[in-house]
């Protein structure tokens, strides 16, 4: 038996479902995520693509790919952010804020070298990404 969580865009036209458990959870400080989210930090949950489904409103989902690394999905009607597909990683980031009943348990900060807000929470602070995800693996001080 697996866990299933539901989420939706800002207006509720697009409903998504994630099943199982994410591969990783944490906070991203990269300029791209900050700019897209209009916030200083993005809380991410990375899932296998087959664990993420649009259950309603697929015709309202639009995709924007500034780069081939991130295919950002949002609602055509309200502009509410839904998820980002990361083809090079083979994972889909479903923003933790849109799955309200999911227990978000961050394990690390990525791209902390680009931070605009310092966070003192005891979690590892990666300069960019962990080595196993193609980054340098360099840890920074809080």
N, C-alpha and C positions, 0 to 999 in steps of 0.2 A: 504494500500500500504506500502510495506516495502523497506528499503534500501538494496541494493546489492552491494558488493564490490568484485573486482577481484584482485588476486595476483598470483605470480608465483615464482618458484625456480630461482636460479641464471642463469641457462641456458635457462629457459623458457619451458622445456619439461613438467613440472608438473604445471598445472594451478588449482588454488583453487578459491572457491567462498564462501563468508560469507554473510549471510542475517540477517537483523534485527539490533539488537544492542547487544553489549557484556554485560555480567553480571558485569564485572569489568575491569578496566584498570589501569595500574600502572607500577612500576619498581621493579624488583626483584634483590636482591643483594646476593642471596645464592651462595655458592661455586659451586654447581652443575650447575646452570644456567650460572655462570661466565665461568666455564670451558667449557661447551658445546658451548657457544656463542663466546668464545675467546675474551670476552670484560668484562669490570668491572661491567656492569649493563645490565640487559635484560629488554627491554620494552615489556610488555605483554598485550594482550587483551584476556579475558576469555569469551568463547562463549558456549552456549548449543551445544552439539554434533550435533544435527539435523540441526543446523544453518551453519554447515561447510561441504562443499562438494568438493571432488576432481573432477574437470570438465574435465580434460585431463591428460593423462600420469599416471594413477593409477598404471600401471605395473612398473613404475620407482620409486614408493614410497617404501622406506625401513623403517623399524622400529627398534629402539634400545631401550631396557628397562634395564637400569642398576639396577633399582629398580622397584617395582610394582607401585610406586607413579607417575612415569613419563615415558610414552611411546613416545619417541622422533622420529619424522618423518622427513626424508630428501630425497633428490633426489639421486638415485643410480648413475646417470650420472655425475652430477656436485658437489654433496655433499651439495648443498644448503639446508639450514634448512627451514622447512615448518611450523611445528606445534608440540605441545606436548599434548598428551591426558593425563589427570589426572583422572584415574578411581575412586579414592577415593573421589574426589570432584565432579565427574560427569560433568566436564568441559573440554574444549579444548582450549589451549593457541595457538592462531595464532599470530606469531611474528608481531608486528606492522610494522616493516620495509618492510614486503613483501606485504602489502596491501596499496600501495602508495596513493590512493585517499580517504582513510579512515581518518577522523579527530580524531587523537589520543588525548584524553583528560585524562591524568593520574590523579588518585584521591589519590594515596598513594604509599608508598615504603614498600615492604615486605622484611623480613629477613635483615633489616638494621643493626642488631646486627652482621652480617657477612660482612659488607661493607669493601671495600678496597679504595673507593673513597667517600668522604663526598659531599653531595649535599645540597645546601641551596636554596630551592625553595618554602618553606612554606607549603609543603604537609606533612601529618602525616607520621611519621617514625615508623613502627611496628618493634619491636624487632624480631619477627618471623612472625606470621600471625594474622589477626584479630580473636577474640574469636569466632565469628560466622562462621569462616572457619576452626575451630579446633585448632587455635593457642592460645597463652597466652593472646593476646590483649594488651600486654605491649607496651606503646609508649616510644620512645627514643627522646632525644633532638636533634635538628639539629646540 
